[in-house]
């Protein structure tokens, strides 16, 4: 491979979109998750109370922010998640997403 082609490949790889970095507060997210999310997903996101509820521990931060925001706005529909997400502020969503994305998934149930 020529030096020019190699340089083009390196530049293109550097321009690919990387996942968003967590920008919330994990400790605040832990507190909010315990209050709002823990009953169904477990306090660290590893113990769903039903088979149709996902493991949130270790999930991508940007995916969690998008999903919670979509539930909050009604863009994504779920009879349980819409009212739960509606009580979260934008900061709460970032915090909860930071908390769950920082946890290690230990359950085999619905891992990514």
TAJO-V40636 format. One record per residue. N is the residue number from 0. BURIAL is I if it has 24 or more other C-alpha atoms within 12 Angstrom, else O. Layout:
N_BURIAL ; N_BURIAL
This chain:
0_O ; 1_O ; 2_O ; 3_O ; 4_O ; 5_O ; 6_O ; 7_O ; 8_O ; 9_O ; 10_O ; 11_O ; 12_O ; 13_O ; 14_O ; 15_O ; 16_O ; 17_O ; 18_O ; 19_O ; 20_O ; 21_I ; 22_I ; 23_I ; 24_O ; 25_I ; 26_O ; 27_O ; 28_I ; 29_I ; 30_O ; 31_I ; 32_I ; 33_O ; 34_O ; 35_I ; 36_I ; 37_I ; 38_O ; 39_I ; 40_I ; 41_I ; 42_I ; 43_I ; 44_I ; 45_I ; 46_I ; 47_I ; 48_O ; 49_O ; 50_O ; 51_O ; 52_O ; 53_I ; 54_I ; 55_I ; 56_I ; 57_I ; 58_I ; 59_I ; 60_I ; 61_I ; 62_I ; 63_I ; 64_I ; 65_I ; 66_I ; 67_I ; 68_I ; 69_I ; 70_I ; 71_I ; 72_O ; 73_O ; 74_O ; 75_O ; 76_O ; 77_O ; 78_O ; 79_O ; 80_I ; 81_O ; 82_O ; 83_I ; 84_I ; 85_I ; 86_O ; 87_I ; 88_O ; 89_O ; 90_O ; 91_I ; 92_I ; 93_I ; 94_I ; 95_I ; 96_I ; 97_I ; 98_I ; 99_I ; 100_I ; 101_I ; 102_I ; 103_O ; 104_I ; 105_O ; 106_O ; 107_O ; 108_O ; 109_O ; 110_O ; 111_O
